[in-house]
Amino acid sequence: MPSDWSKTFLRRWRLLLWPAVGAVVLHSGAPDAPGAQSGGERPTIFVCGDSTARNTAKGKNGEPCAGWGTPLADYFDPAKATVANVAHAGTSSRTYFTNPGDWPGVLPRINPGDFVLLVFGINDGTAPPAPNARGSLRGLGDQTVDVKRADGAIEVAHTYGWYMSAMATAARERGASVILLTVTTRDIWTNPCGVEFRAGVPSKPLPPDYDPKLDRIERGTGGGRYTQWTKELGRRLHLPVLDLTNLCADRYEAMGRAAVDQFYSDHNHTYAAGADFVAATIVAGLKAFPHSRFTPLLSEKGRAVAKADAKYVTENGAP
């Protein structure tokens, strides 16, 4: 069951849906810009996500898979920042929030001046009360549904927006800078000739008029809804947002489907090379924030990454 502080957050929820009021709550004593630090101490960058960020499974070719949160550490100078990859494969915003070993264990480790990169959505789509659903309720509202657990206990399940807001708010109240990342891009492609590819496998025989130059990659799970919900949440809570979905998708389409397929074991999970590519893409996005506090923390490898176009980031500062 959620902890006492999360129950308190539930009582605040309706207020937080209103940007003006939410700004007052979220900005009381908390850093306003990405990466504001206190006391000159070495900050920790917490990566909170699913298997796209942390994965140790073996891929279809026998090589180990990896999530982008693992190679991300190579882009930061360990003398200036610590990367803590606390993502957990298979989790949704809801299960990460409620699992004792996940968010309830991460939150006490967060200190003033730390960063929290928050990205969920791939596993949120199967919503309760569907049997064995691990996802959250859809949207950003305050609706709930009672879910009976295997042990007979009743869990009150909330929306994707509620869980993301609960984690972001709690982290900011501990003095951390929270950056929302839109959902990680998956290796699912479509083509005008009606063929879908998942990790390079076509859904049907290729017709004579198939042109690989017209392949287009999926831009966010749920038809892009989770990407849009994350952006809207950033506006409501005045939190910076990195549009990882479209930044990565644009880079993938420039490479072409055949090259991107080599990064993936299946449509969700990357090998080491793919994880490193996504990590570099995220670093490019973090550098794109105006006056980014991430830039001074980078290693030589991180400094070599070209900054992404500013169109992929939104500061969402308080009015």
C-alpha positions as CSV (number, residue, x, y, z in Angstrom):
1,M,0.0,0.0,0.0
2,P,1.2,3.6,-0.5
3,S,3.1,5.2,2.3
4,D,1.8,8.0,4.5
5,W,3.4,10.7,2.5
6,S,1.6,9.4,-0.7
7,K,-1.7,9.5,1.1
8,T,-1.0,13.1,1.9
9,F,-0.3,13.7,-1.7
10,L,-3.7,12.3,-2.7
11,R,-5.3,15.0,-0.6
12,R,-3.3,17.6,-2.5
13,W,-4.0,16.2,-5.9
14,R,-6.9,18.4,-6.9
15,L,-4.9,21.5,-6.1
16,L,-1.9,20.3,-8.1
17,L,-4.0,20.0,-11.2
18,W,-4.2,23.8,-11.2
19,P,-0.9,25.3,-12.5
20,A,-1.0,28.5,-10.4
21,V,-1.6,26.6,-7.2
22,G,0.8,23.8,-8.2
23,A,3.5,26.3,-8.7
24,V,3.2,27.6,-5.2
25,V,3.4,24.1,-3.8
26,L,6.2,22.8,-6.0
27,H,8.5,25.9,-5.8
28,S,8.6,26.4,-2.0
29,G,12.2,26.0,-1.2
30,A,12.9,23.7,-4.2
31,P,15.4,24.3,-7.1
32,D,13.7,26.0,-10.1
33,A,16.2,25.1,-12.8
34,P,17.4,21.7,-13.9
35,G,20.5,20.9,-11.8
36,A,20.4,23.5,-9.1
37,Q,22.8,22.2,-6.5
38,S,23.4,23.1,-2.8
39,G,26.5,23.2,-0.7
40,G,28.9,22.3,-3.6
41,E,28.6,18.6,-2.9
42,R,28.7,16.0,-5.7
43,P,25.1,15.4,-6.8
44,T,23.6,12.1,-7.7
45,I,21.6,11.6,-10.9
46,F,18.8,9.1,-10.2
47,V,17.5,7.3,-13.2
48,C,13.9,6.1,-12.5
49,G,12.3,4.1,-15.2
50,D,11.7,0.6,-16.7
51,S,13.7,-2.0,-18.7
52,T,14.5,0.6,-21.4
53,A,16.7,2.2,-18.7
54,R,17.9,-0.9,-16.9
55,N,18.0,-4.4,-18.3
56,T,20.2,-7.4,-17.7
57,A,18.3,-10.0,-19.8
58,K,19.9,-11.9,-22.7
59,G,18.9,-10.9,-26.2
60,K,17.7,-13.0,-29.0
61,N,21.2,-13.4,-30.3
62,G,22.6,-14.4,-26.9
63,E,24.2,-11.1,-26.2
64,P,23.2,-9.3,-23.0
65,C,20.7,-6.5,-23.3
66,A,21.2,-3.1,-21.6
67,G,19.2,-0.1,-20.7
68,W,20.4,3.5,-21.4
69,G,20.8,4.2,-17.7
70,T,23.8,2.0,-17.5
71,P,26.1,3.6,-20.1
72,L,24.8,7.1,-19.1
73,A,27.4,7.0,-16.3
74,D,30.2,7.1,-18.8
75,Y,29.0,10.5,-20.0
76,F,29.5,12.1,-16.5
77,D,32.7,12.8,-14.6
78,P,32.6,10.5,-11.5
79,A,34.5,13.2,-9.6
80,K,31.6,15.6,-10.2
81,A,28.4,13.5,-10.2
82,T,27.2,10.0,-9.5
83,V,24.7,8.2,-11.7
84,A,22.4,5.9,-9.8
85,N,20.5,3.7,-12.1
86,V,17.5,2.7,-9.9
87,A,15.3,1.8,-12.8
88,H,13.5,-1.6,-12.6
89,A,12.6,-3.8,-15.6
90,G,8.9,-4.5,-16.1
91,T,7.6,-1.6,-13.9
92,S,5.0,0.9,-14.7
93,S,4.6,4.3,-13.0
94,R,2.2,2.5,-10.6
95,T,4.2,-0.6,-9.8
96,Y,7.5,1.4,-9.4
97,F,5.7,3.8,-7.0
98,T,4.3,1.0,-4.9
99,N,7.0,-1.7,-4.9
100,P,8.9,-1.4,-1.6
101,G,12.3,-1.9,-3.3
102,D,11.6,0.8,-5.9
103,W,10.4,4.4,-5.2
104,P,9.8,3.9,-1.5
105,G,13.4,2.8,-1.2
106,V,14.8,5.5,-3.6
107,L,13.1,8.5,-2.1
108,P,15.0,8.5,1.2
109,R,18.3,8.5,-0.8
110,I,17.5,11.8,-2.6
111,N,19.2,14.8,-1.2
112,P,19.2,18.5,-1.9
113,G,21.0,19.3,-5.2
114,D,20.4,15.8,-6.7
115,F,18.7,15.2,-10.0
116,V,15.8,12.8,-10.8
117,L,15.3,11.7,-14.4
118,L,11.7,10.3,-14.4
119,V,10.5,8.2,-17.4
120,F,7.6,5.7,-17.6
121,G,4.8,4.8,-19.9
122,I,5.8,1.7,-21.8
123,N,4.3,-0.6,-19.2
124,D,1.5,1.6,-18.2
125,G,-0.9,0.7,-21.0
126,T,-2.6,-2.3,-19.5
127,A,-4.8,-0.6,-17.0
128,P,-6.7,-2.0,-13.9
129,P,-9.1,-3.4,-13.3
130,A,-8.1,-5.7,-16.1
131,P,-6.9,-9.1,-14.7
132,N,-3.2,-9.0,-13.7
133,A,-2.8,-5.4,-15.0
134,R,0.4,-3.8,-14.0
135,G,-0.3,-0.4,-15.6
136,S,-2.0,2.7,-14.3
137,L,-5.3,4.3,-15.1
138,R,-5.0,6.4,-18.3
139,G,-4.6,10.1,-18.3
140,L,-3.8,12.9,-15.8
141,G,-7.0,13.0,-13.8
142,D,-7.8,12.0,-10.2
143,Q,-10.0,9.0,-10.8
144,T,-9.2,5.8,-8.9
145,V,-10.2,2.1,-8.9
146,D,-9.9,-0.5,-6.2
147,V,-7.6,-3.4,-7.2
148,K,-7.6,-6.7,-5.2
149,R,-4.0,-8.0,-4.8
150,A,-3.0,-11.7,-4.7
151,D,-2.7,-11.5,-0.9
152,G,-6.3,-10.2,-0.6
153,A,-5.3,-6.6,0.2
154,I,-7.1,-3.8,-1.7
155,E,-4.9,-1.3,-3.5
156,V,-6.3,2.0,-4.7
157,A,-4.9,2.5,-8.2
158,H,-4.5,5.9,-9.7
159,T,-3.8,7.5,-13.1
160,Y,-0.4,7.8,-14.8
161,G,-0.4,11.5,-14.1
162,W,-1.0,10.9,-10.4
163,Y,1.9,8.5,-10.0
164,M,4.3,10.7,-12.0
165,S,3.2,13.8,-10.1
166,A,3.5,12.0,-6.7
167,M,7.1,11.0,-7.4
168,A,8.1,14.3,-8.9
169,T,6.6,16.3,-6.1
170,A,8.2,14.2,-3.4
171,A,11.6,14.5,-5.0
172,R,11.3,18.2,-5.3
173,E,10.3,18.5,-1.7
174,R,13.6,16.9,-0.8
175,G,15.4,19.6,-2.8
176,A,16.1,17.6,-6.0
177,S,15.7,18.9,-9.5
178,V,13.3,16.7,-11.5
179,I,13.4,16.3,-15.2
180,L,10.6,14.5,-17.0
181,L,11.6,12.4,-20.0
182,T,8.9,11.4,-22.5
183,V,8.7,7.7,-23.1
184,T,11.6,5.9,-24.7
185,T,11.3,5.2,-28.4
186,R,10.6,1.6,-29.4
187,D,11.7,-0.3,-32.5
188,I,8.3,-0.4,-34.1
189,W,8.0,0.9,-37.7
190,T,5.2,1.4,-40.2
191,N,5.2,2.0,-44.0
192,P,2.6,3.5,-46.3
193,C,2.3,0.2,-48.0
194,G,0.7,-1.2,-44.9
195,V,3.6,-3.2,-43.4
196,E,4.5,-3.0,-39.7
197,F,8.0,-4.0,-38.5
198,R,8.8,-5.0,-35.0
199,A,12.5,-5.3,-34.4
200,G,13.0,-5.9,-38.1
201,V,10.3,-8.5,-38.6
202,P,7.6,-7.5,-41.1
203,S,3.9,-8.2,-40.3
204,K,3.3,-9.6,-43.8
205,P,5.2,-10.2,-47.0
206,L,6.7,-7.1,-48.5
207,P,4.7,-5.8,-51.5
208,P,6.5,-4.9,-54.8
209,D,6.1,-1.2,-54.1
210,Y,7.7,-1.3,-50.6
211,D,10.2,1.6,-50.2
212,P,12.4,1.4,-47.0
213,K,13.0,5.2,-47.2
214,L,9.3,5.7,-46.3
215,D,9.6,3.7,-43.0
216,R,8.5,5.7,-40.0
217,I,9.0,4.8,-36.4
218,E,6.5,4.8,-33.6
219,R,6.5,8.0,-31.6
220,G,5.4,7.0,-28.2
221,T,3.3,4.2,-26.7
222,G,-0.5,4.4,-26.7
223,G,-0.6,6.3,-30.0
224,G,1.7,9.0,-28.5
225,R,-0.6,9.7,-25.6
226,Y,2.0,9.1,-22.9
227,T,4.4,11.5,-24.6
228,Q,1.7,14.2,-24.7
229,W,0.6,13.4,-21.1
230,T,4.2,13.8,-19.9
231,K,4.5,17.2,-21.7
232,E,1.2,18.4,-20.2
233,L,2.3,17.3,-16.8
234,G,5.4,19.3,-17.1
235,R,3.3,22.4,-17.9
236,R,1.0,21.9,-15.0
237,L,3.7,21.2,-12.5
238,H,6.3,23.6,-13.9
239,L,8.8,20.9,-14.5
240,P,11.4,20.7,-17.3
241,V,10.6,18.1,-20.0
242,L,13.0,16.4,-22.4
243,D,11.1,15.1,-25.4
244,L,13.1,11.9,-25.7
245,T,10.4,10.2,-27.8
246,N,10.8,12.6,-30.8
247,L,14.5,13.4,-30.3
248,C,15.4,9.7,-30.6
249,A,12.8,9.0,-33.3
250,D,14.1,11.8,-35.5
251,R,17.6,10.4,-35.1
252,Y,16.5,6.9,-35.8
253,E,14.6,7.9,-39.0
254,A,17.7,9.7,-40.2
255,M,19.7,6.4,-39.7
256,G,17.0,4.2,-41.3
257,R,15.2,1.2,-40.0
258,A,17.8,-1.4,-41.0
259,A,20.5,0.3,-39.0
260,V,18.3,0.9,-36.0
261,D,17.2,-2.8,-35.9
262,Q,20.8,-3.7,-35.1
263,F,20.4,-1.9,-31.8
264,Y,17.5,-4.0,-30.6
265,S,16.9,-7.5,-29.4
266,D,13.1,-7.0,-29.6
267,H,10.9,-4.0,-30.1
268,N,11.6,-2.7,-26.6
269,H,15.0,-3.8,-25.5
270,T,18.4,-2.6,-26.6
271,Y,21.8,-4.3,-26.8
272,A,24.8,-2.3,-25.4
273,A,25.3,-0.3,-28.6
274,G,21.7,0.7,-28.7
275,A,21.7,1.6,-25.0
276,D,24.7,3.8,-25.5
277,F,23.1,5.5,-28.5
278,V,20.0,6.4,-26.4
279,A,22.2,7.5,-23.5
280,A,24.1,9.9,-25.8
281,T,20.8,11.1,-27.2
282,I,19.7,11.9,-23.6
283,V,22.9,13.7,-22.9
284,A,22.4,15.8,-26.0
285,G,18.9,16.7,-24.8
286,L,20.1,17.6,-21.3
287,K,22.7,19.9,-22.7
288,A,20.0,21.6,-24.8
289,F,18.3,23.2,-21.7
290,P,19.3,26.9,-21.4
291,H,22.2,27.3,-19.0
292,S,22.1,23.6,-18.3
293,R,23.7,22.6,-15.0
294,F,24.4,19.2,-16.5
295,T,27.1,20.5,-18.8
296,P,29.8,21.2,-16.1
297,L,29.3,17.6,-14.7
298,L,30.1,15.8,-18.0
299,S,33.1,13.6,-18.7
300,E,35.2,14.0,-21.8
301,K,32.9,11.6,-23.5
302,G,29.9,13.7,-22.5
303,R,31.4,16.9,-23.6
304,A,32.0,15.5,-27.0
305,V,28.3,15.0,-27.6
306,A,26.7,17.7,-29.7
307,K,23.9,19.6,-28.0
308,A,20.4,18.8,-29.3
309,D,18.1,21.3,-30.9
310,A,16.3,23.4,-28.3
311,K,12.9,22.3,-29.8
312,Y,13.2,19.1,-27.9
313,V,13.3,20.7,-24.4
314,T,10.9,22.8,-22.5
315,E,11.8,24.5,-19.2
316,N,8.2,25.2,-18.0
317,G,9.4,27.7,-15.5
318,A,7.1,29.1,-12.8
319,P,5.2,32.3,-13.9
